[in-house]
Amino acid sequence: MRRASVRLRAALGATLVVALALIAAGFFVVSALRGGLADTARLNAENSARGTAAQLAGVPEGGIPDVDGLDGDDPVQVVDADGKVLGASDPLKGRGPVADFARADKPGSDSDGGSSDADGGVEGDSDGDEVDTDSEDETRTFPVDDDGEVTYDKDDITGSQEFSLAAVQGRTRAGTPVTVYAGVSLGAQQEAVSTVTRSMLFGLPVLLVVVGGVTWLVTRRALRPVEGIRREMSAITASTDLTRRVPEPDARDEVARLARTTNETLAALEGSIERQRRFVADASHELRSPIASLRTQLEVAAAHPELLDVDGAVEDTVRLQALAADLLLLARLDAGERPAEGRVSLAALVREQVGQRPRDPHPLRVAALDEGEVRGSAAQLGRVLGNLLDNGQRHAAARVTVEVRREGGDLALAVSDDGEGVPEAERERIFERFVRLDSARSRDEGGAGLGLAIAADVAERHGGTLGVDSAPGGGARFVLRLPAADD
C-alpha cells in the first residue's frame, strides 16, 4: 500500500493534534464557564434570600412577615416552621412551598440548637434580629412565559426553565423562625454556554482548515530543497557523472546539512571510483610488462629453443605471482576482511623473518626486541614486516636495522635504513598504491609500488598506524605502532 506524502502526513498530523487540543480545551472552557455561571447564580439566589431574611428580621414583635411588596420578577417565598407560606413575590403568589428544605425549628426553639430567652430572642443575640448563616441550594425547574418569567397561568406557560433555588433560615424580631426561598434563572447561563459551544463548533472546522493549510504550505516550502536534492541525485544516477553536486540551501538547517552530507558522500564516492579506475589501470600496466616479456621469451623459445632464457622466464613468472598475490590481498582488504583474531609476538616475528633472509644484499641488525604481544593475524603482520624489510634492502647503502620497543600501551616495530631517506613532501604519498619515487622507478628493482600500500592497509585493519620519518644516522625509518594485547 502506497503511503501518503510527507506534506500530507504532516498536515494531517498537525490538524489531528490541534483538533484534540482544541476539543479538550473546549470541554474545559465550557465546563469552567458553566460552573462559574452556576456559582454566580447560586450566589445571587443566596444573596436575594438573605436580603429578604434581613427585611423580615425588622418586622415588629407580633407583626406578620410581608413580602408582597418585593420588587423583581424572580421567585421569592417565605415559609414558616409549619410549612405555611407567609408571603411570596408575584411569580409564586398563591402557590404552596416551592421546596421542602430543612426548615427552621418550631417557635420557641433555636435553629442552632439553642433556646430562646424571655424576650423571644435567640440566646446570645441581644437584638434577636440576626439572620441565620445556614443556607442550602439546589436546582429547580419552573414554568415560564415567552419572556422567561415564572408563571403558573396555563395560558401564559410556553416552556420551563431551570432556576438556582437557595434557602436561608432566619427569624423575625419576634423570634418566629422562617425559611426564605429565592430563585435566580439559569437561562442566561445556559444561553451563554450554548453561544460559546456554538461558536466553538463553527470555529473549530475553520481553524482546522487553516492549520492544515498552513502546515501543508510550510512543509512544502521546507521540503522544496529536498525535492531539489532528489532531482539532482536522480540526474546524477542517470548520467553517472559523479562530478556533479546537489544544491546546498543557504539556511543552516537540517536540509542544508543533508545537502552538505550528500555532497561529501558524492565526493567520497567520486574519489573511490577514481581510485578504483586508477588501480585497475595501474594494475593492467604493471601486469602488461612481465606478461609481454614472458610472451616474447616463449615465442623466441618456440622458434629457437637454444635461445630460451629460463632464468628470465622464471623471474617474470615470479613477478607475476607476487603481483597477483598483492592484488588479491588488496582486494580482500578493500572488501573489509577482518584480520584473524590471535596473539602475535612481534619479537618472535622479527626473529623468524631475520632467520629466513640470509641472502639479503645488506646485513640485518637487530637493535632491541622488547617482549610483548598484539592481537591480529600473524600472516598479515609478517607480510608487513617482510614488505618493510624489502623496502629497506632496496634503499639501504650498507645496512638495515630492525627493533621492537614498548611505548606506553603500544608496541612499535621500526625498520631503518641508511639510504637517502624519504623527502618530507613525499612521506604521505609513498603509502598510495602503485607509487614509486624517482629513485625507484625501475620495475626490475623498484617493484610495483604496492608493498607500502599493503603495509599501511594492514596496519589500519589492526587498529594501528604506519609512518615514516628520518633515521638517526640518516635514511628512512618506518615505524609500525600497534596496541599491545591486554594480559
C-alpha positions as CSV (number, residue, x, y, z in Angstrom):
1,M,0.0,0.0,0.0
2,R,1.4,3.4,-1.0
3,R,2.0,5.8,1.8
4,A,0.9,9.4,1.7
5,S,3.4,12.1,1.1
6,V,5.3,13.8,3.9
7,R,3.4,17.0,3.3
8,L,0.1,15.3,3.6
9,R,1.1,13.3,6.7
10,A,2.5,16.4,8.4
11,A,-0.7,18.4,7.6
12,L,-3.0,15.6,8.8
13,G,-0.9,15.0,11.9
14,A,-0.8,18.7,12.8
15,T,-4.6,19.0,12.2
16,L,-5.3,16.0,14.4
17,V,-3.1,17.3,17.2
18,V,-4.7,20.7,17.1
19,A,-8.2,19.2,16.9
20,L,-7.6,17.1,20.0
21,A,-6.1,20.1,21.8
22,L,-9.0,22.4,20.9
23,I,-11.6,19.8,21.8
24,A,-10.0,19.2,25.2
25,A,-9.7,23.0,25.7
26,G,-13.3,23.5,24.6
27,F,-14.6,21.0,27.1
28,F,-12.5,22.7,29.8
29,V,-13.7,26.2,28.9
30,V,-17.3,25.2,28.7
31,S,-17.2,23.3,32.0
32,A,-15.4,26.2,33.7
33,L,-17.9,28.7,32.2
34,R,-20.9,26.6,33.2
35,G,-19.5,26.1,36.7
36,G,-18.7,29.8,37.1
37,L,-22.1,31.0,35.9
38,A,-23.9,28.4,38.1
39,D,-21.9,29.6,41.1
40,T,-22.8,33.2,40.3
41,A,-26.5,32.2,40.0
42,R,-26.3,30.4,43.4
43,L,-24.6,33.3,45.0
44,N,-27.2,35.8,43.6
45,A,-30.0,33.5,44.8
46,E,-28.5,33.2,48.3
47,N,-28.0,37.0,48.4
48,S,-31.6,37.6,47.4
49,A,-32.7,35.1,50.1
50,R,-30.5,36.7,52.8
51,G,-31.7,40.2,51.8
52,T,-35.3,39.1,52.2
53,A,-34.5,37.4,55.5
54,A,-32.8,40.6,56.7
55,Q,-36.0,42.5,55.9
56,L,-38.1,40.0,57.9
57,A,-35.8,40.4,60.8
58,G,-37.1,44.0,61.1
59,V,-40.8,43.0,61.4
60,P,-42.1,44.2,64.9
61,E,-43.0,41.8,67.5
62,G,-46.4,40.2,66.8
63,G,-46.2,41.5,63.2
64,I,-46.8,39.4,60.1
65,P,-44.0,39.0,57.6
66,D,-44.9,40.6,54.3
67,V,-43.1,40.1,51.0
68,D,-45.9,41.2,48.8
69,G,-44.2,44.4,48.1
70,L,-40.9,42.8,46.9
71,D,-39.7,44.1,43.6
72,G,-38.5,42.0,40.7
73,D,-39.7,39.0,38.8
74,D,-37.5,36.4,40.5
75,P,-39.4,33.9,42.6
76,V,-39.2,34.6,46.4
77,Q,-41.2,32.8,49.1
78,V,-41.3,32.9,52.9
79,V,-42.4,29.8,54.7
80,D,-42.7,29.3,58.5
81,A,-41.7,26.3,60.5
82,D,-45.0,24.6,60.0
83,G,-44.7,24.8,56.2
84,K,-47.2,27.7,55.9
85,V,-46.5,30.2,53.1
86,L,-46.3,33.6,54.8
87,G,-45.6,35.6,51.7
88,A,-44.3,35.4,48.1
89,S,-43.2,37.5,45.2
90,D,-45.6,37.8,42.2
91,P,-44.4,34.7,40.3
92,L,-45.2,32.5,43.4
93,K,-48.3,34.1,44.8
94,G,-50.9,31.6,45.7
95,R,-48.5,28.6,45.4
96,G,-47.5,26.2,48.1
97,P,-44.0,25.8,49.4
98,V,-41.6,25.5,46.4
99,A,-39.3,23.2,48.3
100,D,-39.0,21.2,51.5
101,F,-35.6,22.1,52.8
102,A,-34.7,21.5,56.4
103,R,-36.9,24.2,57.9
104,A,-36.2,26.3,61.0
105,D,-37.2,25.0,64.4
106,K,-40.7,25.4,65.8
107,P,-41.4,28.7,67.6
108,G,-39.7,28.7,71.0
109,S,-36.5,26.9,69.9
110,D,-33.2,28.0,68.4
111,S,-32.4,26.7,64.9
112,D,-28.8,26.2,66.0
113,G,-29.9,24.0,68.9
114,G,-30.0,26.8,71.4
115,S,-33.1,28.2,73.3
116,S,-35.0,31.5,73.2
117,D,-34.7,33.9,76.0
118,A,-37.5,35.5,77.9
119,D,-37.9,38.2,75.4
120,G,-38.3,35.8,72.5
121,G,-34.8,36.5,71.1
122,V,-32.1,34.0,70.3
123,E,-29.8,33.2,73.2
124,G,-26.6,35.1,72.7
125,D,-28.3,37.7,70.4
126,S,-29.3,40.8,72.3
127,D,-31.3,42.2,69.4
128,G,-32.9,38.9,68.3
129,D,-32.8,40.1,64.6
130,E,-29.7,38.3,63.3
131,V,-30.1,36.3,60.1
132,D,-29.1,32.6,60.3
133,T,-25.9,31.9,58.3
134,D,-27.1,28.4,57.4
135,S,-28.2,28.1,53.7
136,E,-28.9,25.4,51.2
137,D,-29.4,25.4,47.4
138,E,-30.5,23.2,44.6
139,T,-31.7,23.5,41.0
140,R,-35.4,23.5,40.4
141,T,-37.5,23.8,37.2
142,F,-40.3,26.4,37.0
143,P,-42.8,27.1,34.2
144,V,-42.1,30.3,32.3
145,D,-43.7,32.5,29.7
146,D,-42.3,34.0,26.5
147,D,-40.2,36.5,28.5
148,G,-38.6,33.7,30.6
149,E,-40.5,34.9,33.7
150,V,-42.0,32.4,36.1
151,T,-45.8,31.9,35.7
152,Y,-48.4,29.4,36.6
153,D,-51.1,30.8,34.3
154,K,-51.8,28.0,31.9
155,D,-52.5,30.5,29.2
156,D,-49.0,32.1,29.6
157,I,-46.9,29.0,30.0
158,T,-44.7,28.5,27.0
159,G,-42.0,26.3,28.5
160,S,-39.9,25.6,31.5
161,Q,-36.6,26.9,32.8
162,E,-34.1,25.9,35.5
163,F,-33.6,28.1,38.4
164,S,-31.0,28.0,41.1
165,L,-33.1,28.0,44.3
166,A,-31.5,29.0,47.6
167,A,-33.0,28.6,51.1
168,V,-31.9,30.7,54.0
169,Q,-33.3,30.3,57.6
170,G,-33.9,33.3,59.7
171,R,-36.1,34.8,62.4
172,T,-38.3,37.7,62.8
173,R,-37.7,40.2,65.6
174,A,-40.4,38.3,67.5
175,G,-38.3,35.1,67.2
176,T,-40.6,33.5,64.6
177,P,-38.5,31.0,62.6
178,V,-38.9,31.3,58.9
179,T,-37.3,29.8,55.7
180,V,-36.8,32.2,52.8
181,Y,-36.6,30.7,49.3
182,A,-35.2,32.7,46.5
183,G,-34.5,31.7,42.9
184,V,-32.4,33.0,40.1
185,S,-32.9,31.9,36.5
186,L,-30.2,29.8,34.9
187,G,-31.4,30.8,31.4
188,A,-28.6,33.4,30.9
189,Q,-26.1,30.8,32.0
190,Q,-27.4,28.2,29.6
191,E,-27.6,30.7,26.8
192,A,-24.0,31.8,27.4
193,V,-22.8,28.2,27.4
194,S,-24.8,27.5,24.2
195,T,-23.4,30.5,22.5
196,V,-19.8,29.6,23.4
197,T,-20.4,26.0,22.3
198,R,-21.9,27.0,19.0
199,S,-19.0,29.4,18.4
200,M,-16.5,26.7,19.1
201,L,-18.4,24.2,16.9
202,F,-18.5,26.7,14.0
203,G,-14.9,27.9,14.5
204,L,-13.3,24.6,15.0
205,P,-13.5,23.4,11.4
206,V,-12.4,26.7,10.1
207,L,-9.4,26.7,12.4
208,L,-8.5,23.2,11.5
209,V,-8.6,24.0,7.8
210,V,-6.3,27.0,8.4
211,V,-3.9,24.8,10.5
212,G,-3.9,22.1,7.9
213,G,-3.4,24.5,5.0
214,V,-0.6,26.4,6.8
215,T,1.1,23.2,7.7
216,W,0.9,22.0,4.1
217,L,2.4,25.2,2.8
218,V,5.1,25.4,5.4
219,T,6.1,21.8,4.9
220,R,6.0,22.2,1.2
221,R,8.4,25.2,1.4
222,A,10.6,23.3,3.9
223,L,10.8,20.2,1.7
224,R,11.4,22.1,-1.6
225,P,15.2,21.9,-1.2
226,V,14.8,18.1,-0.5
227,E,13.0,17.7,-3.8
228,G,15.8,19.6,-5.5
229,I,18.3,17.2,-3.9
230,R,16.3,14.2,-5.1
231,R,16.0,15.5,-8.6
232,E,19.8,16.2,-8.8
233,M,20.6,12.8,-7.3
234,S,18.3,11.1,-9.9
235,A,20.1,13.0,-12.7
236,I,23.5,12.1,-11.3
237,T,22.4,8.4,-11.2
238,A,21.1,8.5,-14.7
239,S,24.2,10.3,-16.1
240,T,26.8,8.5,-13.9
241,D,28.6,11.9,-13.7
242,L,30.0,11.9,-10.2
243,T,31.5,15.4,-10.6
244,R,28.0,17.0,-10.2
245,R,26.8,18.1,-6.8
246,V,23.4,18.7,-5.3
247,P,22.3,22.3,-4.5
248,E,23.0,23.4,-0.9
249,P,20.5,25.8,0.6
250,D,21.8,29.0,2.3
251,A,19.9,28.2,5.5
252,R,21.7,26.5,8.4
253,D,19.1,23.8,9.0
254,E,18.7,20.1,8.7
255,V,18.1,20.2,5.0
256,A,21.3,22.2,4.4
257,R,23.2,19.7,6.5
258,L,21.7,16.9,4.5
259,A,22.8,18.6,1.2
260,R,26.3,19.0,2.5
261,T,26.5,15.4,3.7
262,T,25.2,14.3,0.3
263,N,27.9,16.3,-1.5
264,E,30.5,14.9,0.8
265,T,29.2,11.4,0.0
266,L,29.3,12.1,-3.7
267,A,32.9,13.4,-3.3
268,A,33.9,10.3,-1.4
269,L,32.2,8.1,-4.0
270,E,33.9,10.0,-6.8
271,G,37.3,9.6,-5.1
272,S,36.7,5.9,-4.5
273,I,35.7,5.3,-8.1
274,E,38.7,7.3,-9.3
275,R,41.0,5.3,-7.1
276,Q,39.4,2.1,-8.4
277,R,39.9,3.2,-12.0
278,R,43.4,4.2,-11.4
279,F,44.1,1.0,-9.5
280,V,42.7,-1.1,-12.5
281,A,44.8,1.0,-14.9
282,D,48.0,0.7,-12.9
283,A,47.4,-3.0,-12.3
284,S,46.9,-3.5,-16.0
285,H,50.1,-1.5,-16.7
286,E,52.1,-3.4,-14.2
287,L,50.9,-6.8,-15.5
288,R,51.5,-5.9,-19.1
289,S,55.3,-5.7,-18.8
290,P,56.0,-9.1,-17.3
291,I,53.4,-10.8,-19.5
292,A,54.8,-9.2,-22.6
293,S,58.3,-10.2,-21.6
294,L,57.3,-13.7,-20.8
295,R,55.4,-14.0,-24.1
296,T,58.4,-12.7,-26.0
297,Q,60.7,-15.3,-24.4
298,L,58.2,-18.1,-25.0
299,E,57.8,-17.1,-28.7
300,V,61.6,-16.9,-29.1
301,A,62.0,-20.3,-27.4
302,A,59.3,-21.8,-29.7
303,A,61.3,-20.6,-32.8
304,H,64.8,-21.1,-31.4
305,P,64.8,-23.4,-28.4
306,E,68.5,-22.9,-27.9
307,L,67.9,-19.2,-27.1
308,L,65.4,-19.9,-24.2
309,D,66.2,-17.7,-21.2
310,V,64.9,-19.9,-18.5
311,D,66.1,-17.6,-15.7
312,G,64.4,-14.6,-17.2
313,A,61.2,-16.5,-17.7
314,V,61.2,-17.7,-14.1
315,E,61.9,-14.2,-12.9
316,D,59.0,-12.8,-14.9
317,T,56.7,-15.6,-13.6
318,V,57.8,-14.9,-10.0
319,R,57.0,-11.2,-10.5
320,L,53.6,-12.1,-11.9
321,Q,52.9,-14.4,-9.0
322,A,53.9,-11.7,-6.4
323,L,51.9,-9.0,-8.2
324,A,48.8,-11.3,-8.3
325,A,49.2,-12.1,-4.6
326,D,49.4,-8.4,-3.8
327,L,46.4,-7.6,-5.8
328,L,44.4,-10.4,-4.2
329,L,45.4,-9.2,-0.7
330,L,44.4,-5.6,-1.6
331,A,41.0,-6.8,-2.9
332,R,40.4,-8.7,0.4
333,L,41.4,-5.6,2.4
334,D,39.1,-3.4,0.3
335,A,36.3,-5.8,0.9
336,G,36.6,-5.2,4.6
337,E,38.1,-8.5,5.6
338,R,38.9,-8.6,9.3
339,P,42.2,-10.0,10.4
340,A,42.2,-13.3,12.2
341,E,42.0,-13.0,15.9
342,G,45.1,-14.2,17.7
343,R,48.0,-13.1,19.8
344,V,51.2,-12.3,17.9
345,S,54.7,-11.7,19.4
346,L,56.4,-9.0,17.3
347,A,59.8,-10.0,18.8
348,A,59.3,-13.7,17.7
349,L,58.1,-12.4,14.3
350,V,61.3,-10.4,13.8
351,R,63.5,-13.3,14.8
352,E,61.6,-15.6,12.3
353,Q,61.9,-13.1,9.4
354,V,65.6,-12.4,10.1
355,G,66.3,-16.1,10.1
356,Q,64.6,-16.6,6.7
357,R,66.6,-13.8,4.9
358,P,70.3,-14.9,4.9
359,R,70.8,-13.8,1.3
360,D,69.7,-10.2,1.6
361,P,72.2,-7.8,0.0
362,H,72.7,-5.8,3.2
363,P,73.1,-7.3,6.7
364,L,70.1,-7.1,9.1
365,R,70.9,-5.6,12.5
366,V,68.6,-6.3,15.4
367,A,68.8,-3.3,17.8
368,A,66.3,-4.3,20.5
369,L,63.5,-6.7,20.9
370,D,61.1,-5.8,23.8
371,E,58.8,-8.7,24.5
372,G,55.1,-8.1,24.0
373,E,52.1,-9.3,22.0
374,V,49.5,-7.7,19.8
375,R,46.2,-9.0,18.5
376,G,45.8,-9.9,14.9
377,S,46.9,-12.1,12.0
378,A,50.4,-13.4,12.2
379,A,50.5,-13.9,8.4
380,Q,49.4,-10.4,7.6
381,L,51.7,-8.8,10.2
382,G,54.6,-11.0,8.8
383,R,53.7,-9.6,5.4
384,V,54.0,-6.1,6.7
385,L,57.4,-6.8,8.3
386,G,58.6,-8.5,5.1
387,N,57.5,-5.5,2.9
388,L,59.3,-3.1,5.2
389,L,62.5,-5.2,5.2
390,D,62.3,-5.5,1.4
391,N,61.9,-1.7,1.1
392,G,64.8,-1.2,3.5
393,Q,67.1,-3.5,1.5
394,R,66.1,-1.8,-1.7
395,H,67.1,1.7,-0.4
396,A,69.9,0.9,2.1
397,A,73.5,1.8,1.4
398,A,75.2,-0.6,3.9
399,R,72.8,-2.0,6.5
400,V,69.1,-2.3,7.7
401,T,68.2,-2.1,11.4
402,V,65.1,-3.5,12.9
403,E,63.8,-3.2,16.5
404,V,60.8,-3.7,18.7
405,R,60.1,-1.3,21.6
406,R,57.3,-0.8,24.0
407,E,55.9,2.7,24.0
408,G,53.3,3.1,26.7
409,G,50.3,0.9,25.8
410,D,51.7,0.3,22.2
411,L,54.4,-1.8,20.6
412,A,56.5,-0.1,18.0
413,L,58.2,-2.1,15.3
414,A,60.8,0.1,13.5
415,V,62.8,-0.7,10.3
416,S,65.6,1.8,9.4
417,D,68.0,2.0,6.5
418,D,71.0,4.2,5.9
419,G,70.0,5.3,2.4
420,E,68.9,8.7,1.1
421,G,65.7,8.8,3.1
422,V,62.2,9.9,2.1
423,P,61.6,13.6,1.3
424,E,59.2,15.2,3.8
425,A,56.8,16.2,0.9
426,E,56.6,12.5,-0.2
427,R,56.0,10.9,3.2
428,E,52.3,10.7,2.7
429,R,52.2,9.8,-0.9
430,I,54.5,6.8,-0.7
431,F,51.7,4.8,1.0
432,E,49.5,5.2,-2.0
433,R,49.1,2.3,-4.4
434,F,51.5,2.0,-7.4
435,V,53.5,5.0,-6.2
436,R,57.3,4.8,-6.7
437,L,59.7,7.6,-6.1
438,D,62.1,8.7,-8.8
439,S,64.9,6.7,-7.4
440,A,62.8,3.5,-7.5
441,R,61.2,3.8,-11.0
442,S,62.9,0.6,-12.3
443,R,60.3,-2.2,-12.3
444,D,63.1,-4.7,-12.1
445,E,64.4,-3.2,-8.8
446,G,61.6,-1.0,-7.5
447,G,58.7,-3.4,-7.5
448,A,55.2,-2.5,-8.4
449,G,54.7,0.1,-5.7
450,L,52.2,-2.0,-3.6
451,G,54.4,-3.1,-0.7
452,L,54.0,0.1,1.5
453,A,50.3,0.5,0.5
454,I,49.6,-3.1,1.7
455,A,51.5,-2.5,4.9
456,A,49.6,0.7,5.6
457,D,46.2,-1.0,5.0
458,V,47.1,-4.0,7.2
459,A,48.2,-1.7,10.0
460,E,44.9,0.2,9.8
461,R,42.9,-3.0,9.9
462,H,44.8,-4.0,13.1
463,G,44.0,-0.7,14.8
464,G,47.5,0.7,14.4
465,T,49.4,3.2,12.2
466,L,52.4,3.1,9.9
467,G,54.5,6.2,9.4
468,V,57.9,7.3,8.2
469,D,60.5,9.7,9.5
470,S,64.2,10.2,9.4
471,A,66.5,7.6,10.9
472,P,69.1,8.8,13.5
473,G,72.0,8.0,11.2
474,G,70.3,9.2,8.0
475,G,68.0,7.3,5.8
476,A,64.4,6.4,6.3
477,R,62.8,4.9,9.5
478,F,59.4,3.2,9.1
479,V,57.5,2.7,12.4
480,L,54.5,0.3,12.8
481,R,52.6,1.0,16.0
482,L,50.0,-1.5,17.3
483,P,48.1,-1.5,20.6
484,A,49.6,-4.1,22.9
485,A,47.3,-7.1,23.8
486,D,45.9,-6.9,27.3
487,D,47.1,-9.7,29.7
